[in-house]
Amino acid sequence: MIGESGVAGLAGLLLAARDPVARATLGLTADSRVLLFGTECATDPELYVQLVGDNT
């Protein structure tokens, strides 16, 4: 489970990947591997189950 703001790292990566200057600055290439950490749990467990259908 991950909460609503847990996607911030992924959002930042997606934005950087779309920007040629950011990609070059970060050294992102088609061969890059990126590890993202989501460190919060679902802040609204009932909504999470409603949206995702799983509470594990």
N, CA, C and O atoms as a GROMACS GRO file, in nm:
protein
  224
    1MET      N    1   0.084  -0.119   0.000
    1MET     CA    2   0.000   0.000   0.000
    1MET      C    3   0.088   0.124   0.000
    1MET      O    4   0.197   0.125   0.058
    2ILE      N    5   0.040   0.225  -0.065
    2ILE     CA    6   0.109   0.354  -0.062
    2ILE      C    7   0.004   0.464  -0.066
    2ILE      O    8  -0.100   0.450  -0.131
    3GLY      N    9   0.030   0.571   0.002
    3GLY     CA   10  -0.065   0.681   0.009
    3GLY      C   11  -0.056   0.776  -0.108
    3GLY      O   12   0.023   0.758  -0.200
    4GLU      N   13  -0.139   0.877  -0.101
    4GLU     CA   14  -0.156   0.971  -0.212
    4GLU      C   15  -0.027   1.045  -0.247
    4GLU      O   16   0.003   1.064  -0.365
    5SER      N   17   0.050   1.086  -0.149
    5SER     CA   18   0.172   1.162  -0.179
    5SER      C   19   0.291   1.071  -0.207
    5SER      O   20   0.400   1.119  -0.237
    6GLY      N   21   0.271   0.940  -0.196
    6GLY     CA   22   0.377   0.846  -0.224
    6GLY      C   23   0.419   0.843  -0.370
    6GLY      O   24   0.525   0.792  -0.403
    7VAL      N   25   0.336   0.898  -0.455
    7VAL     CA   26   0.366   0.898  -0.598
    7VAL      C   27   0.456   1.015  -0.638
    7VAL      O   28   0.492   1.027  -0.755
    8ALA      N   29   0.493   1.098  -0.544
    8ALA     CA   30   0.572   1.218  -0.575
    8ALA      C   31   0.705   1.183  -0.642
    8ALA      O   32   0.746   1.250  -0.737
    9GLY      N   33   0.773   1.080  -0.595
    9GLY     CA   34   0.900   1.041  -0.657
    9GLY      C   35   0.882   0.996  -0.799
    9GLY      O   36   0.962   1.030  -0.886
   10LEU      N   37   0.778   0.918  -0.825
   10LEU     CA   38   0.749   0.872  -0.961
   10LEU      C   39   0.712   0.989  -1.051
   10LEU      O   40   0.756   0.996  -1.166
   11ALA      N   41   0.633   1.082  -1.000
   11ALA     CA   42   0.594   1.200  -1.078
   11ALA      C   43   0.718   1.282  -1.116
   11ALA      O   44   0.729   1.328  -1.229
   12GLY      N   45   0.809   1.299  -1.021
   12GLY     CA   46   0.932   1.373  -1.049
   12GLY      C   47   1.015   1.303  -1.155
   12GLY      O   48   1.070   1.368  -1.244
   13LEU      N   49   1.026   1.171  -1.145
   13LEU     CA   50   1.101   1.095  -1.245
   13LEU      C   51   1.038   1.108  -1.383
   13LEU      O   52   1.109   1.130  -1.482
   14LEU      N   53   0.907   1.096  -1.391
   14LEU     CA   54   0.839   1.107  -1.521
   14LEU      C   55   0.859   1.245  -1.582
   14LEU      O   56   0.880   1.257  -1.703
   15LEU      N   57   0.853   1.349  -1.501
   15LEU     CA   58   0.876   1.484  -1.552
   15LEU      C   59   1.020   1.500  -1.600
   15LEU      O   60   1.045   1.558  -1.706
   16ALA      N   61   1.115   1.450  -1.522
   16ALA     CA   62   1.256   1.460  -1.561
   16ALA      C   63   1.282   1.382  -1.690
   16ALA      O   64   1.358   1.428  -1.775
   17ALA      N   65   1.219   1.268  -1.704
   17ALA     CA   66   1.240   1.186  -1.823
   17ALA      C   67   1.189   1.253  -1.950
   17ALA      O   68   1.237   1.224  -2.059
   18ARG      N   69   1.093   1.343  -1.937
   18ARG     CA   70   1.038   1.413  -2.053
   18ARG      C   71   1.118   1.537  -2.091
   18ARG      O   72   1.098   1.593  -2.199
   19ASP      N   73   1.207   1.579  -2.004
   19ASP     CA   74   1.282   1.703  -2.026
   19ASP      C   75   1.427   1.668  -2.064
   19ASP      O   76   1.499   1.610  -1.982
   20PRO      N   77   1.470   1.703  -2.186
   20PRO     CA   78   1.605   1.668  -2.230
   20PRO      C   79   1.716   1.720  -2.138
   20PRO      O   80   1.814   1.650  -2.114
   21VAL      N   81   1.702   1.842  -2.086
   21VAL     CA   82   1.803   1.898  -1.998
   21VAL      C   83   1.807   1.821  -1.866
   21VAL      O   84   1.915   1.790  -1.816
   22ALA      N   85   1.692   1.791  -1.809
   22ALA     CA   86   1.686   1.716  -1.684
   22ALA      C   87   1.742   1.575  -1.704
   22ALA      O   88   1.817   1.525  -1.620
   23ARG      N   89   1.707   1.512  -1.816
   23ARG     CA   90   1.760   1.379  -1.844
   23ARG      C   91   1.912   1.381  -1.849
   23ARG      O   92   1.978   1.295  -1.790
   24ALA      N   93   1.967   1.480  -1.919
   24ALA     CA   94   2.113   1.490  -1.930
   24ALA      C   95   2.176   1.518  -1.795
   24ALA      O   96   2.279   1.459  -1.761
   25THR      N   97   2.116   1.607  -1.718
   25THR     CA   98   2.169   1.642  -1.586
   25THR      C   99   2.171   1.520  -1.494
   25THR      O  100   2.267   1.499  -1.419
   26LEU      N  101   2.067   1.440  -1.501
   26LEU     CA  102   2.057   1.322  -1.415
   26LEU      C  103   2.127   1.200  -1.475
   26LEU      O  104   2.143   1.098  -1.408
   27GLY      N  105   2.168   1.211  -1.600
   27GLY     CA  106   2.233   1.098  -1.665
   27GLY      C  107   2.138   0.986  -1.700
   27GLY      O  108   2.178   0.870  -1.706
   28LEU      N  109   2.011   1.020  -1.722
   28LEU     CA  110   1.911   0.918  -1.755
   28LEU      C  111   1.921   0.881  -1.902
   28LEU      O  112   1.921   0.967  -1.989
   29THR      N  113   1.930   0.752  -1.927
   29THR     CA  114   1.932   0.701  -2.065
   29THR      C  115   1.830   0.588  -2.074
   29THR      O  116   1.766   0.553  -1.975
   30ALA      N  117   1.816   0.533  -2.193
   30ALA     CA  118   1.724   0.420  -2.212
   30ALA      C  119   1.768   0.299  -2.132
   30ALA      O  120   1.688   0.210  -2.104
   31ASP      N  121   1.896   0.294  -2.093
   31ASP     CA  122   1.948   0.182  -2.016
   31ASP      C  123   1.948   0.208  -1.865
   31ASP      O  124   1.988   0.121  -1.788
   32SER      N  125   1.904   0.326  -1.823
   32SER     CA  126   1.904   0.360  -1.680
   32SER      C  127   1.804   0.275  -1.603
   32SER      O  128   1.699   0.236  -1.654
   33ARG      N  129   1.841   0.247  -1.480
   33ARG     CA  130   1.749   0.182  -1.386
   33ARG      C  131   1.736   0.277  -1.267
   33ARG      O  132   1.834   0.330  -1.217
   34VAL      N  133   1.613   0.297  -1.224
   34VAL     CA  134   1.586   0.391  -1.116
   34VAL      C  135   1.510   0.318  -1.006
   34VAL      O  136   1.414   0.246  -1.033
   35LEU      N  137   1.555   0.336  -0.884
   35LEU     CA  138   1.487   0.278  -0.769
   35LEU      C  139   1.413   0.388  -0.696
   35LEU      O  140   1.473   0.488  -0.654
   36LEU      N  141   1.283   0.371  -0.680
   36LEU     CA  142   1.201   0.468  -0.607
   36LEU      C  143   1.153   0.404  -0.477
   36LEU      O  144   1.118   0.286  -0.474
   37PHE      N  145   1.153   0.481  -0.371
   37PHE     CA  146   1.103   0.435  -0.242
   37PHE      C  147   0.972   0.506  -0.211
   37PHE      O  148   0.964   0.629  -0.218
   38GLY      N  149   0.870   0.430  -0.177
   38GLY     CA  150   0.745   0.485  -0.126
   38GLY      C  151   0.741   0.456   0.022
   38GLY      O  152   0.730   0.340   0.062
   39THR      N  153   0.750   0.558   0.105
   39THR     CA  154   0.770   0.535   0.247
   39THR      C  155   0.648   0.564   0.333
   39THR      O  156   0.659   0.569   0.456
   40GLU      N  157   0.534   0.584   0.273
   40GLU     CA  158   0.415   0.605   0.355
   40GLU      C  159   0.313   0.498   0.322
   40GLU      O  160   0.313   0.442   0.212
   41CYS      N  161   0.227   0.470   0.415
   41CYS     CA  162   0.120   0.374   0.387
   41CYS      C  163  -0.004   0.452   0.342
   41CYS      O  164  -0.004   0.575   0.339
   42ALA      N  165  -0.105   0.379   0.306
   42ALA     CA  166  -0.229   0.443   0.263
   42ALA      C  167  -0.283   0.530   0.376
   42ALA      O  168  -0.306   0.482   0.487
   43THR      N  169  -0.304   0.658   0.348
   43THR     CA  170  -0.355   0.748   0.450
   43THR      C  171  -0.506   0.738   0.463
   43THR      O  172  -0.563   0.782   0.563
   44ASP      N  173  -0.571   0.681   0.362
   44ASP     CA  174  -0.715   0.658   0.366
   44ASP      C  175  -0.739   0.514   0.319
   44ASP      O  176  -0.770   0.492   0.202
   45PRO      N  177  -0.724   0.416   0.410
   45PRO     CA  178  -0.734   0.276   0.371
   45PRO      C  179  -0.865   0.238   0.301
   45PRO      O  180  -0.864   0.156   0.210
   46GLU      N  181  -0.975   0.297   0.342
   46GLU     CA  182  -1.103   0.265   0.278
   46GLU      C  183  -1.105   0.311   0.133
   46GLU      O  184  -1.150   0.238   0.045
   47LEU      N  185  -1.055   0.432   0.107
   47LEU     CA  186  -1.048   0.482  -0.030
   47LEU      C  187  -0.951   0.398  -0.112
   47LEU      O  188  -0.976   0.370  -0.229
   48TYR      N  189  -0.840   0.359  -0.052
   48TYR     CA  190  -0.743   0.275  -0.121
   48TYR      C  191  -0.808   0.146  -0.170
   48TYR      O  192  -0.792   0.108  -0.287
   49VAL      N  193  -0.880   0.078  -0.083
   49VAL     CA  194  -0.947  -0.047  -0.121
   49VAL      C  195  -1.051  -0.020  -0.230
   49VAL      O  196  -1.064  -0.100  -0.323
   50GLN      N  197  -1.122   0.090  -0.219
   50GLN     CA  198  -1.223   0.126  -0.321
   50GLN      C  199  -1.157   0.147  -0.457
   50GLN      O  200  -1.211   0.104  -0.559
   51LEU      N  201  -1.041   0.213  -0.460
   51LEU     CA  202  -0.974   0.244  -0.587
   51LEU      C  203  -0.895   0.125  -0.641
   51LEU      O  204  -0.896   0.099  -0.762
   52VAL      N  205  -0.827   0.054  -0.553
   52VAL     CA  206  -0.735  -0.052  -0.596
   52VAL      C  207  -0.797  -0.190  -0.582
   52VAL      O  208  -0.763  -0.282  -0.656
   53GLY      N  209  -0.886  -0.204  -0.487
   53GLY     CA  210  -0.951  -0.333  -0.466
   53GLY      C  211  -0.870  -0.433  -0.386
   53GLY      O  212  -0.901  -0.552  -0.385
   54ASP      N  213  -0.766  -0.386  -0.319
   54ASP     CA  214  -0.680  -0.475  -0.242
   54ASP      C  215  -0.631  -0.400  -0.120
   54ASP      O  216  -0.594  -0.283  -0.129
   55ASN      N  217  -0.629  -0.465  -0.008
   55ASN     CA  218  -0.582  -0.395   0.113
   55ASN      C  219  -0.458  -0.462   0.172
   55ASN      O  220  -0.433  -0.448   0.292
   56THR      N  221  -0.382  -0.533   0.091
   56THR     CA  222  -0.260  -0.597   0.141
   56THR      C  223  -0.139  -0.513   0.111
   56THR      O  224  -0.027  -0.552   0.146
   0.00000   0.00000   0.00000
